[in-house]
Amino acid sequence: MDHEIAPHLRRYPGDIARADRADMTGPGPITDVDAQQVVVVAVDGAWRLATLTRWRRLPSGSRVAHIRWSRAPQDPVGGWAWVQHDRERLMPLAREALDAVGLI
């Protein structure tokens, strides 16, 4: 089936930015929301499937997401991060996102 890939997925936009540790621990209320959502994320130089496990709203009002894109036995502490919310680099799993990571 032919379909148009969204223009922002035709190019790799660069890796998603990691959350700033100072912002994550800064003063003020922090709101966490549990989530279990499959997403596509730009990380480690490529589009990857990942699981978004938690959203967090920081005192600054910005949002960050906890994602895991690998559960490699040889690297049990790698393959996850808190990242800044970025609609160009972190997307819900959808047909156009699957095109971006080469799965269809």
PAPAVEX-606554 format. One record per residue (C-alpha): residue number from 1; x, y, z. Coordinates in Angstrom, 3 decimals, padded with zeros to 6 digits. Layout:
N
  pos         X         Y         Z
  NUM         X         Y         Z
...
END
This chain:
104
  pos         X         Y         Z
    1   000.000   000.000   000.000
    2   001.445   003.367  -001.026
    3   001.159   006.243   001.397
    4   002.927   009.513   002.033
    5   005.494   009.658   004.842
    6   005.098   012.730   007.027
    7   007.677   015.349   005.963
    8   009.328   015.514   009.394
    9   010.049   011.762   009.246
   10   011.887   011.870   005.905
   11   015.058   013.044   007.614
   12   016.636   012.070   010.896
   13   016.212   015.126   013.158
   14   019.068   014.229   015.503
   15   018.858   012.560   018.886
   16   016.237   013.602   021.394
   17   017.606   015.767   024.219
   18   018.063   014.171   027.599
   19   016.336   015.837   030.530
   20   018.477   018.218   032.552
   21   019.270   016.683   035.940
   22   019.041   020.085   037.661
   23   015.504   020.567   036.321
   24   014.548   017.053   037.422
   25   015.516   017.706   041.044
   26   014.742   021.427   041.251
   27   012.505   022.953   043.893
   28   008.758   022.911   043.464
   29   006.050   020.344   042.783
   30   006.708   017.487   040.384
   31   003.787   015.534   038.961
   32   004.317   011.983   037.685
   33   001.873   010.018   035.542
   34   002.444   006.327   034.886
   35   002.197   005.303   031.235
   36   002.818   002.196   029.178
   37   002.946   003.284   025.567
   38   004.969   002.064   022.605
   39   006.633   005.022   020.898
   40   009.173   005.785   018.202
   41   012.119   007.845   019.408
   42   015.182   009.380   017.769
   43   018.025   008.083   019.929
   44   021.544   006.742   019.500
   45   021.659   007.966   015.894
   46   018.546   006.162   014.654
   47   014.795   005.821   014.956
   48   014.026   003.166   017.562
   49   010.966   001.545   019.043
   50   010.734   002.265   022.759
   51   008.394   002.016   025.712
   52   007.354   005.248   027.365
   53   006.832   004.336   031.028
   54   006.220   007.671   032.731
   55   005.452   011.328   032.058
   56   006.697   013.976   034.471
   57   005.733   017.656   034.664
   58   008.572   019.687   036.164
   59   008.253   022.804   038.341
   60   009.248   024.845   035.265
   61   006.115   023.551   033.497
   62   008.072   021.542   030.942
   63   007.405   017.839   030.432
   64   009.844   014.959   030.320
   65   009.294   011.296   029.524
   66   010.974   008.171   030.846
   67   011.677   005.843   027.925
   68   013.322   002.442   027.505
   69   014.502   001.383   024.049
   70   016.686  -001.600   024.929
   71   016.783  -004.377   027.462
   72   020.046  -005.862   026.317
   73   021.393  -008.400   028.855
   74   024.944  -007.220   028.204
   75   023.957  -003.614   029.110
   76   021.324  -003.792   031.888
   77   021.754  -000.142   032.916
   78   021.757   001.300   029.376
   79   018.941   001.766   026.915
   80   016.774   004.114   028.976
   81   016.624   007.815   029.771
   82   014.532   010.731   030.911
   83   014.118   012.870   027.794
   84   012.608   016.247   027.020
   85   009.198   016.199   025.407
   86   009.726   016.777   021.683
   87   007.006   015.939   019.150
   88   009.529   015.718   016.303
   89   011.698   013.115   018.059
   90   009.209   011.242   020.288
   91   006.014   009.994   018.655
   92   003.246   007.531   019.441
   93   003.495   004.354   017.424
   94   001.597   004.877   014.163
   95   001.936   003.828   010.534
   96   004.091   006.831   009.569
   97   006.334   006.232   012.570
   98   006.778   002.583   011.538
   99   007.850   003.818   008.110
  100   010.444   006.027   009.808
  101   012.043   003.102   011.629
  102   011.851   000.865   008.561
  103   009.385  -001.704   009.895
  104   006.944  -001.444   006.975
END
